[in-house]
Amino acid sequence: MAKLSITDVKDYLCIDFTDDATDRLLNRLMETADAYLKSSIGEAYPEEDPKAKQIALMLISDLYDNRGVNENTSSNTRKLIDDMSLQLRLELRRATDEQSETDQDTET
């Protein structure tokens, strides 16, 4: 999971109260954001990368703000998430390729 705490999420969402139901919801949304990143980028996505954290926060915010059924999510937000996800996938692929090259060099 992106290295976020419930406090990080509450700060991002400007939630300044403690409520068990809200905490359960936010934890569930954090898990959902993590699952999205794993599906979008890969199981080994860079959890410490600021872009991954920001995508997770944006996803959580979108899911929190749009808990009802509507289509009001900004197309700019969706585009930004897609762009950051693509960047992270490319960086992960590059790291994997570099590791493969290193492994091949070691074998020869």
Residue pairs with C-beta under 8 A, 6 or more apart in sequence:
1 30
1 31
1 33
1 34
1 47
1 56
2 30
2 33
2 34
2 37
2 47
2 52
2 53
2 55
2 56
3 47
3 48
3 53
4 30
4 53
4 56
4 57
6 23
6 26
6 27
6 30
8 53
8 57
9 15
9 26
9 29
9 30
9 57
9 60
10 16
10 26
12 57
12 60
12 61
13 26
13 60
13 61
13 64
15 22
15 26
25 64
26 60
26 64
29 59
29 60
29 63
29 64
30 56
30 60
32 59
32 60
32 63
33 55
33 56
33 57
33 59
33 60
33 63
34 56
36 59
37 45
37 52
37 55
37 56
37 59
37 85
37 88
38 45
40 85
40 89
41 52
41 85
41 88
41 89
41 92
42 89
42 92
44 92
45 52
45 88
45 92
46 52
46 88
46 91
46 92
47 53
49 88
49 91
51 84
51 87
51 88
52 84
52 88
54 84
55 81
55 84
55 85
55 88
58 77
58 80
58 81
59 81
62 73
62 77
66 72
66 73
